């Protein structure tokens, strides 16, 4: 189920992550910027570096009900204006980037998906035991219900049992892979404080795999001035073994927190298993950084250098970053990136290019708030019908092949494409009629055309389809543009042999042209116009395997939530 999101403006969010660091925590009297004991006082966002920001935000919204910024009418959130000072801070000169956050009301730590393009990012092969791996930990009220949503959305479960396991502290946890193939732990604590947020997610932690726990503790305690506690010796932790599938691993742990922060870092060192320290650049898909609000950033940066930490920021010192912040990007002893930030008095005023939509706000005019993002109303629904058989005869593969009579909604047309599309048939399973592809000898696309309307698939539009895929036979979304071009998206739909109600959003994907006679995937199409679509459906790019437990797909009841555009 998709819920409404808070309609934050993209402009506000692109600077909010920095501004929040300066003012999100007000405990005690703070010294003037650039003075006081050098230390980290609090933490900001947990930032995974991702391939596609829109796709990553949709994951946190659709699976975990986290609030995300409204999607523009274009169907894609914009890249931020060029900011050379920010690029010097990250050492990504010549890049383009965008970053926005998924949040839970009452939890200060947001999950800030950041996408960096044009500087040669690569995908990092992550293993949970490798030093530098950062696992986001979501503390939830109901781990079983949360895992059910993960499975319904077809994200892989890493925990071998496929279900939550009991941990040493009495919590129950399960490890999954998210939409970017990163590790994410879902954990239900043994007890939940009365003042916890009124949301299924009640807290966020960060689990960091480390090279050497003693050295890591020393850096965070002595350099960053974190509180470090709960240090344990190596042990054969049954819960961690069951959680990760590392049956021979021993682990030792500690927990660390900045003075005014809600976010706990859980450091974990593995032994008894193969592990390789991760080598990443900030733009690589798999890298993570955590924002650290800092007191006296110049002295703090010097202190980090003296401790042997690697300074990533160009010129090795704090970089002024609009609006009036100074920042240093540091790689900790495990190649986890941490951003030191401190407010400054006029060192970097906001820079707004002339003629941009943000210019009036920079000159003092109030910025209009974006309306809340709302999923469109249902445009149509179809439940399919069997093909009538004269005189009550037996239904066969031949006499149940699809024809116009299988469509019950008079406003819809069923279209099927592919060399062997003629053998696609209807069948009855679990009391429902569905379209079945098992007898095809070629890829096929099954699509629906609204006779009255083109459809707008931007924003929160989605198709809700009861699907079953069998024996490694995944489906992909497919659309037809008004000029006849077929495009397929890279989102994989796989129900592993179960009938599941599956929501299919259309934003946040890469799109590829499909050759219509063969249903063959061709070249990528960048930023297609999803605002005016002629037909929409799903495609399988593998032939069917016939009856029994073989490759096929069943397409049952379907409903489209989208805005109609009269033809």
C-alpha positions as CSV (number, residue, x, y, z in Angstrom):
1,X,0.0,0.0,0.0
2,X,1.3,3.4,-0.9
3,X,0.8,6.3,1.5
4,X,1.0,10.0,0.9
5,X,4.4,11.6,1.3
6,X,5.3,15.0,2.6
7,X,5.8,17.4,-0.2
8,X,9.2,19.0,0.5
9,X,10.6,21.1,-2.2
10,X,13.7,19.9,-4.0
11,X,15.5,23.2,-3.4
12,X,14.9,23.1,0.3
13,X,16.0,19.5,0.6
14,X,19.2,20.1,-1.4
15,X,20.5,22.4,1.4
16,X,18.5,21.0,4.3
17,X,20.9,18.2,4.9
18,X,23.7,20.8,5.5
19,X,21.5,23.3,7.5
20,X,20.1,20.6,9.7
21,X,23.7,19.8,10.9
22,X,24.1,23.3,12.1
23,X,20.9,23.6,14.0
24,X,19.2,20.3,14.6
25,X,20.4,19.8,18.1
26,X,20.4,22.6,20.6
27,X,21.8,21.4,23.9
28,X,23.7,23.8,26.1
29,X,25.5,27.0,25.0
30,X,27.5,26.4,21.9
31,X,30.8,28.3,21.3
32,X,31.2,30.6,18.3
33,X,32.0,28.8,15.0
34,X,35.7,28.0,14.7
35,X,36.3,27.9,18.5
36,X,36.0,25.5,21.3
37,X,37.4,22.0,21.8
38,X,37.6,20.2,18.5
39,X,35.0,17.4,18.6
40,X,32.0,15.9,16.8
41,X,28.9,17.0,18.6
42,X,26.1,15.3,16.6
43,X,25.4,13.3,13.5
44,X,23.4,14.0,10.4
45,X,22.2,11.8,7.5
46,X,23.3,8.2,6.7
47,X,24.2,8.6,3.0
48,X,24.4,5.6,0.6
49,X,25.8,6.5,-2.8
50,X,23.4,5.0,-5.4
51,X,23.0,4.5,-9.1
52,X,19.5,6.1,-9.3
53,X,18.2,8.4,-6.5
54,X,14.6,8.2,-7.5
55,X,14.6,4.4,-7.5
56,X,16.3,4.3,-4.1
57,X,13.8,6.8,-2.5
58,X,10.9,4.8,-4.0
59,X,12.3,1.7,-2.2
60,X,12.3,3.4,1.2
61,X,8.8,4.9,0.6
62,X,7.1,1.8,-0.9
63,X,8.6,-0.9,1.4
64,X,9.0,1.1,4.7
65,X,6.5,4.0,4.5
66,X,9.3,6.5,4.9
67,X,8.5,10.1,3.9
68,X,10.2,11.3,0.7
69,X,10.1,14.5,-1.4
70,X,7.3,14.9,-3.9
71,X,8.0,13.7,-7.4
72,X,7.8,16.5,-10.0
73,X,5.4,16.3,-12.8
74,X,8.3,15.4,-15.1
75,X,8.6,12.0,-13.4
76,X,12.2,12.6,-12.3
77,X,13.7,14.7,-9.5
78,X,16.1,17.3,-10.9
79,X,19.9,17.4,-10.5
80,X,21.2,20.2,-8.3
81,X,22.8,23.3,-9.7
82,X,26.5,23.1,-10.3
83,X,28.4,23.7,-7.0
84,X,32.1,23.7,-7.5
85,X,32.7,24.2,-3.8
86,X,30.7,21.1,-3.0
87,X,32.6,19.2,-5.7
88,X,35.9,20.2,-4.2
89,X,34.7,19.0,-0.9
90,X,33.9,15.6,-2.4
91,X,36.8,15.6,-4.9
92,X,34.4,15.1,-7.8
93,X,35.1,18.1,-10.0
94,X,33.0,18.0,-13.2
95,X,30.3,15.9,-11.7
96,X,26.6,16.4,-11.6
97,X,24.7,15.2,-8.5
98,X,21.4,15.1,-6.7
99,X,20.6,14.1,-3.1
100,X,17.4,13.9,-1.2
101,X,16.3,12.0,1.9
102,X,13.8,9.4,3.2
103,X,12.7,10.2,6.8
104,X,10.6,9.1,9.7
105,X,9.0,11.8,11.8
106,X,10.6,11.8,15.2
107,X,14.0,10.3,14.1
108,X,16.7,12.9,13.3
109,X,18.7,10.6,11.1
110,X,17.5,10.5,7.6
111,X,18.6,8.1,4.8
112,X,20.0,10.5,2.2
113,X,20.3,8.8,-1.2
114,X,23.0,10.5,-3.2
115,X,23.6,10.0,-6.9
116,X,26.8,11.3,-8.6
117,X,27.2,11.1,-12.3
118,X,29.9,12.0,-14.9
119,X,32.9,11.0,-12.8
120,X,33.3,7.3,-13.5
121,X,31.4,5.6,-10.7
122,X,31.7,1.8,-10.4
123,X,29.6,-0.8,-8.5
124,X,31.3,-2.3,-5.4
125,X,30.7,-6.0,-4.7
126,X,29.7,-5.8,-1.0
127,X,30.1,-8.6,1.6
128,X,28.9,-8.0,5.1
129,X,32.2,-9.0,6.7
130,X,34.4,-6.8,4.6
131,X,35.8,-3.8,6.5
132,X,34.2,-0.6,5.2
133,X,30.8,-2.2,4.6
134,X,28.1,0.0,6.2
135,X,24.8,-1.7,7.0
136,X,21.8,0.4,7.7
137,X,19.8,-1.0,10.7
138,X,16.1,-0.2,10.9
139,X,14.6,-0.8,14.3
140,X,11.0,-1.7,13.9
141,X,7.9,-2.6,15.9
142,X,7.0,-5.7,13.8
143,X,9.8,-7.4,12.0
144,X,7.6,-10.2,10.6
145,X,5.2,-7.8,8.9
146,X,8.1,-5.7,7.6
147,X,9.8,-8.7,6.1
148,X,6.5,-9.7,4.5
149,X,6.5,-6.4,2.6
150,X,10.1,-6.9,1.6
151,X,9.3,-10.3,0.2
152,X,6.2,-9.0,-1.6
153,X,8.4,-6.4,-3.2
154,X,10.8,-9.2,-4.3
155,X,13.9,-8.0,-2.6
156,X,16.3,-10.8,-1.6
157,X,16.6,-12.1,2.0
158,X,20.3,-12.8,3.0
159,X,19.5,-14.6,6.3
160,X,19.6,-18.3,5.3
161,X,16.5,-19.2,7.2
162,X,14.5,-16.6,5.3
163,X,13.0,-15.3,8.5
164,X,14.1,-13.3,11.6
165,X,16.5,-14.9,14.0
166,X,17.0,-14.3,17.7
167,X,20.0,-12.2,18.6
168,X,22.0,-12.3,21.8
169,X,20.4,-9.2,23.2
170,X,16.9,-10.7,22.8
171,X,16.0,-8.8,19.6
172,X,14.9,-10.5,16.4
173,X,16.6,-9.6,13.2
174,X,16.8,-10.4,9.5
175,X,19.3,-9.3,6.8
176,X,18.2,-8.3,3.3
177,X,19.5,-6.7,0.2
178,X,17.9,-3.4,-0.8
179,X,17.2,-2.0,-4.3
180,X,20.9,-1.0,-4.7
181,X,22.1,-4.5,-3.6
182,X,23.3,-3.1,-0.3
183,X,22.8,-4.8,3.1
184,X,20.0,-3.7,5.3
185,X,19.2,-5.1,8.7
186,X,15.6,-5.1,10.0
187,X,15.6,-5.6,13.8
188,X,12.8,-5.7,16.3
189,X,14.1,-4.8,19.8
190,X,13.1,-6.8,22.8
191,X,11.3,-3.7,24.1
192,X,10.3,-0.4,22.6
193,X,10.3,2.9,24.6
194,X,7.0,4.6,25.3
195,X,8.2,7.8,23.6
196,X,9.3,6.0,20.4
197,X,8.0,7.5,17.1
198,X,4.4,6.5,16.1
199,X,5.6,4.6,13.1
200,X,6.7,1.0,12.4
201,X,10.3,2.3,12.3
202,X,11.3,3.4,15.8
203,X,15.0,3.9,15.4
204,X,18.0,3.9,13.1
205,X,21.5,2.6,13.7
206,X,24.6,2.0,11.5
207,X,26.6,-1.2,11.7
208,X,30.1,-0.8,10.4
209,X,32.4,-3.7,9.6
210,X,35.9,-2.8,10.7
211,X,39.5,-3.9,10.1
212,X,40.7,-3.5,13.7
213,X,38.1,-2.8,16.5
214,X,40.7,-1.4,18.9
215,X,42.1,1.1,16.4
216,X,38.6,2.1,15.3
217,X,37.5,2.7,18.9
218,X,40.6,4.8,19.6
219,X,40.0,7.0,16.6
220,X,36.3,7.6,17.4
221,X,37.1,8.2,21.1
222,X,40.3,10.2,20.9
223,X,39.9,12.1,17.6
224,X,36.1,12.5,17.2
225,X,35.3,12.5,21.0
226,X,32.6,9.8,20.7
227,X,31.4,7.9,23.7
228,X,32.5,4.2,23.2
229,X,30.9,1.5,25.2
230,X,29.8,-2.2,25.2
231,X,33.2,-3.4,24.0
232,X,33.2,-7.2,23.7
233,X,35.8,-9.9,23.1
234,X,35.7,-12.3,20.1
235,X,33.0,-14.9,20.4
236,X,31.1,-17.4,18.3
237,X,27.9,-15.4,18.3
238,X,25.1,-17.8,17.3
239,X,22.7,-15.0,16.4
240,X,25.2,-13.2,14.1
241,X,26.1,-16.5,12.4
242,X,22.4,-17.2,11.8
243,X,21.7,-13.7,10.6
244,X,24.6,-13.5,8.1
245,X,25.0,-17.1,7.1
246,X,28.7,-16.9,8.1
247,X,28.7,-20.2,10.1
248,X,32.3,-20.1,11.2
249,X,32.7,-16.4,12.0
250,X,33.6,-15.0,15.3
251,X,32.9,-11.4,16.0
252,X,33.7,-8.7,18.5
253,X,31.8,-5.4,18.9
254,X,31.5,-2.0,20.3
255,X,29.0,0.9,20.1
256,X,29.8,4.6,19.7
257,X,27.8,7.8,19.7
258,X,28.6,11.5,19.4
259,X,27.7,13.7,22.3
260,X,24.3,15.1,21.2
261,X,23.4,12.4,18.6
262,X,20.6,9.9,18.4
263,X,22.6,7.7,16.0
264,X,24.6,4.8,17.4
265,X,27.5,3.3,15.4
266,X,27.8,-0.4,16.0
267,X,31.3,-1.5,15.1
268,X,31.8,-5.2,14.3
269,X,35.1,-7.0,13.5
270,X,34.9,-10.5,12.0
271,X,37.5,-13.3,12.1
272,X,37.5,-16.9,10.9
273,X,36.1,-15.9,7.5
274,X,37.6,-14.4,4.4
275,X,37.5,-10.6,4.4
276,X,38.9,-7.9,2.2
277,X,38.9,-4.2,3.1
278,X,36.8,-2.3,0.6
279,X,38.5,0.2,-1.6
280,X,36.0,2.9,-2.8
281,X,35.7,6.4,-4.0
282,X,32.9,8.5,-2.7
283,X,31.0,8.3,-6.0
284,X,31.1,4.5,-6.2
285,X,27.8,2.5,-5.8
286,X,28.4,0.8,-2.4
287,X,30.2,3.7,-0.7
288,X,28.6,5.3,2.4
289,X,29.2,8.5,4.3
290,X,27.8,9.7,7.6
291,X,27.6,13.4,8.3
292,X,29.2,14.7,11.5
293,X,28.4,18.1,13.0
294,X,31.7,19.4,14.2
295,X,33.0,22.0,16.7
296,X,36.1,23.9,15.5
297,X,36.4,22.2,12.2
298,X,39.9,23.6,11.4
299,X,41.4,22.1,14.5
300,X,39.3,18.9,14.1
301,X,40.7,18.5,10.5
302,X,44.2,19.0,11.8
303,X,43.6,16.4,14.5
304,X,42.4,13.9,12.0
305,X,45.4,14.4,9.8
306,X,47.7,13.9,12.8
307,X,46.0,10.6,13.5
308,X,46.8,9.4,10.0
309,X,43.3,9.6,8.6
310,X,43.0,10.3,4.8
311,X,41.6,13.7,3.9
312,X,39.6,13.3,0.7
313,X,38.7,17.0,0.2
314,X,40.8,18.8,-2.4
315,X,43.7,20.8,-0.7
316,X,43.3,18.7,2.4
317,X,41.5,21.3,4.5
318,X,38.0,22.6,5.3
319,X,36.2,23.7,2.2
320,X,33.6,26.6,2.3
321,X,30.3,25.3,1.0
322,X,27.1,27.3,0.4
323,X,25.1,28.1,2.5
324,X,27.7,29.2,5.0
325,X,29.2,25.9,6.0
326,X,32.7,24.5,6.1
327,X,33.3,20.9,5.4
328,X,36.0,18.2,5.3
329,X,35.5,14.8,3.8
330,X,37.5,12.1,5.7
331,X,38.0,8.4,5.2
332,X,38.0,6.6,8.6
333,X,40.3,3.7,9.3
334,X,37.9,1.3,7.5
335,X,37.3,3.5,4.4
336,X,33.9,4.6,5.7
337,X,33.5,8.2,4.6
338,X,32.6,10.8,7.2
339,X,31.8,14.4,6.5
340,X,32.9,17.0,9.1
341,X,30.6,20.1,8.9
342,X,30.5,23.4,10.9
343,X,28.5,26.5,10.3
344,X,30.5,29.6,9.5
345,X,29.7,33.4,9.7
346,X,29.4,34.4,6.0
347,X,32.2,32.3,4.7
348,X,30.1,30.8,1.8
349,X,26.8,32.6,1.0
350,X,24.2,30.8,-1.0
351,X,25.0,30.9,-4.7
352,X,22.0,30.9,-7.0
353,X,22.5,31.0,-10.8
354,X,20.6,33.9,-12.4
355,X,17.2,33.1,-13.8
356,X,16.7,29.9,-11.9
357,X,13.5,29.1,-10.0
358,X,15.4,29.3,-6.7
359,X,16.6,32.9,-7.4
360,X,13.6,34.7,-5.8
361,X,14.0,32.7,-2.6
362,X,17.7,33.7,-2.4
363,X,16.6,37.3,-2.7
364,X,14.2,37.0,0.2
365,X,11.0,36.0,-1.4
366,X,9.3,33.0,0.3
367,X,9.5,29.8,-1.6
368,X,6.2,28.0,-2.3
369,X,5.8,24.6,-0.7
370,X,5.2,21.7,-3.1
371,X,1.8,20.0,-2.7
372,X,1.8,16.6,-1.0
373,X,2.6,13.7,-3.3
374,X,-0.6,11.6,-3.7
375,X,-1.1,8.4,-5.6
376,X,-3.6,8.9,-8.4
377,X,-7.0,7.4,-8.3
378,X,-7.8,4.1,-10.0
379,X,-8.2,4.7,-13.7
380,X,-9.3,1.1,-14.6
381,X,-9.5,-2.4,-13.4
382,X,-9.7,-5.8,-15.2
383,X,-10.3,-9.3,-13.8
384,X,-10.3,-11.3,-17.2
385,X,-12.8,-13.9,-18.3
386,X,-12.5,-17.4,-19.6
387,X,-13.2,-18.1,-23.3
388,X,-16.7,-19.8,-23.5
389,X,-16.6,-23.4,-24.6
390,X,-19.7,-24.7,-26.6
391,X,-21.8,-27.4,-25.1
392,X,-19.8,-27.4,-21.8
393,X,-16.8,-29.0,-23.5
394,X,-13.3,-29.3,-21.9
395,X,-11.1,-26.3,-21.8
396,X,-7.8,-26.8,-23.6
397,X,-4.6,-24.8,-24.5
398,X,-6.1,-24.2,-27.9
399,X,-9.7,-23.2,-27.1
400,X,-8.6,-20.9,-24.3
401,X,-6.2,-18.7,-26.3
402,X,-6.8,-15.1,-25.7
403,X,-9.3,-13.1,-27.8
404,X,-11.3,-10.0,-27.2
405,X,-13.9,-12.0,-25.2
406,X,-11.4,-12.4,-22.2
407,X,-11.6,-8.7,-21.5
408,X,-14.6,-7.8,-19.2
409,X,-14.0,-4.0,-19.1
410,X,-15.6,-2.5,-22.2
411,X,-13.1,0.4,-22.1
412,X,-10.0,-1.8,-22.4
413,X,-8.2,-3.7,-25.2
414,X,-5.8,-6.5,-24.5
415,X,-2.7,-6.5,-26.8
416,X,-0.1,-9.3,-27.0
417,X,3.3,-9.0,-28.8
418,X,5.9,-11.6,-29.7
419,X,6.6,-14.2,-32.4
420,X,4.5,-16.8,-30.5
421,X,2.0,-14.5,-28.8
422,X,-0.9,-16.4,-30.4
423,X,-0.6,-19.3,-27.9
424,X,-0.9,-17.1,-24.8
425,X,-4.1,-18.3,-23.0
426,X,-6.3,-17.8,-20.0
427,X,-6.6,-20.2,-17.2
428,X,-8.2,-20.4,-13.7
429,X,-6.1,-20.6,-10.6
430,X,-7.0,-20.0,-6.9
431,X,-10.5,-19.1,-8.0
432,X,-9.3,-16.3,-10.4
433,X,-8.9,-16.1,-14.1
434,X,-5.4,-15.2,-15.3
435,X,-3.4,-14.9,-18.5
436,X,-0.8,-17.7,-18.8
437,X,2.4,-17.6,-20.9
438,X,3.7,-21.2,-20.3
439,X,3.2,-22.5,-23.9
440,X,5.0,-19.7,-25.7
441,X,8.3,-20.5,-27.5
442,X,9.4,-16.8,-27.6
443,X,9.5,-13.7,-25.4
444,X,6.0,-12.0,-25.2
445,X,4.6,-8.7,-23.9
446,X,1.1,-8.5,-22.5
447,X,-0.3,-5.0,-22.6
448,X,-3.5,-3.1,-21.9
449,X,-4.8,-0.1,-23.9
450,X,-7.4,2.2,-22.5
451,X,-9.7,3.1,-25.5
452,X,-10.6,6.5,-23.9
453,X,-7.3,7.7,-22.6
454,X,-3.5,7.9,-22.9
455,X,-2.1,7.4,-19.4
456,X,0.3,9.5,-17.3
457,X,2.8,7.2,-15.6
458,X,4.8,9.9,-13.9
459,X,5.0,10.5,-10.1
460,X,3.3,7.9,-7.9
461,X,1.3,6.3,-10.7
462,X,1.5,2.5,-10.6
463,X,0.0,-0.7,-11.9
464,X,-1.2,-3.1,-9.2
465,X,-1.2,-6.7,-10.6
466,X,-1.7,-10.1,-9.0
467,X,1.2,-12.0,-10.5
468,X,2.9,-15.3,-10.3
469,X,6.2,-16.1,-11.9
470,X,7.5,-19.6,-12.0
471,X,11.0,-21.2,-12.3
472,X,13.3,-18.2,-13.0
473,X,10.8,-16.5,-15.3
474,X,10.8,-12.8,-14.2
475,X,8.7,-10.1,-15.7
476,X,9.6,-6.4,-16.5
477,X,7.3,-3.4,-17.0
478,X,6.7,-2.4,-20.6
479,X,5.1,0.6,-22.2
480,X,4.1,1.8,-25.6
481,X,4.6,5.4,-26.6
482,X,2.1,7.2,-28.9
483,X,4.5,6.8,-31.8
484,X,4.5,3.0,-31.4
485,X,7.9,2.7,-29.7
486,X,8.0,-0.1,-27.0
487,X,10.1,0.5,-23.9
488,X,10.9,-1.9,-21.1
489,X,12.2,-0.9,-17.6
490,X,15.0,-2.6,-15.6
491,X,12.8,-3.3,-12.6
492,X,12.5,-7.1,-12.1
493,X,9.2,-8.6,-11.0
494,X,9.7,-12.1,-9.5
495,X,7.2,-13.8,-7.1
496,X,9.1,-17.1,-6.8
497,X,6.1,-19.3,-7.6
498,X,3.5,-17.5,-5.4
499,X,0.5,-15.3,-6.5
500,X,1.3,-11.9,-5.0
501,X,-0.3,-8.5,-5.4
502,X,2.5,-6.5,-6.8
503,X,2.7,-2.7,-7.1
504,X,4.7,-1.6,-10.2
505,X,5.8,2.1,-10.1
506,X,7.2,3.4,-13.3
507,X,9.7,6.1,-12.2
508,X,13.3,5.4,-11.0
509,X,14.1,2.9,-13.7
510,X,16.4,2.7,-16.7
511,X,14.4,2.2,-19.9
512,X,15.4,0.3,-23.0
513,X,13.9,0.2,-26.5
514,X,12.2,-3.1,-27.4
515,X,12.1,-4.4,-31.0
516,X,8.4,-5.2,-31.4
517,X,8.5,-8.3,-33.7
518,X,11.0,-10.3,-31.6
519,X,10.4,-8.6,-28.2
520,X,14.2,-8.1,-28.0
521,X,15.8,-5.5,-25.7
522,X,17.8,-2.9,-27.6
523,X,19.5,0.4,-26.7
524,X,18.9,2.4,-23.6
525,X,16.5,5.4,-23.9
526,X,17.4,8.2,-21.4
527,X,14.6,10.1,-19.7
528,X,11.6,8.9,-21.9
529,X,8.4,10.9,-21.6
530,X,6.2,8.8,-19.3
531,X,3.5,11.5,-19.2
532,X,1.6,10.2,-22.3
533,X,1.6,6.4,-22.7
534,X,-0.6,4.5,-25.2
535,X,-0.3,1.0,-23.7
536,X,1.1,-0.5,-20.5
537,X,1.8,-4.0,-19.3
538,X,4.6,-6.5,-18.5
539,X,6.9,-8.5,-20.7
540,X,8.9,-11.8,-20.2
541,X,12.1,-12.1,-22.2
542,X,12.2,-15.9,-22.0
543,X,10.2,-18.6,-23.7
544,X,7.7,-20.6,-21.6
545,X,8.5,-24.0,-20.3
546,X,5.1,-25.7,-20.7
547,X,2.8,-27.2,-18.1
548,X,4.0,-28.2,-14.6
549,X,6.8,-26.6,-12.6
550,X,8.3,-24.8,-15.5
551,X,9.1,-21.3,-16.7
552,X,5.9,-19.2,-17.1
553,X,4.0,-16.2,-15.8
554,X,0.4,-15.9,-14.6
555,X,-1.2,-12.4,-14.8
556,X,-4.4,-12.2,-12.8
557,X,-6.5,-9.2,-11.6
558,X,-4.9,-5.8,-12.6
559,X,-5.7,-2.2,-11.7
560,X,-4.0,1.0,-12.9
561,X,-3.6,4.0,-10.7
562,X,-2.8,6.9,-13.1
563,X,-4.2,10.1,-14.6
564,X,-6.0,9.6,-17.9
565,X,-5.4,12.0,-20.8
566,X,-8.3,11.9,-23.2
567,X,-7.4,10.7,-26.7
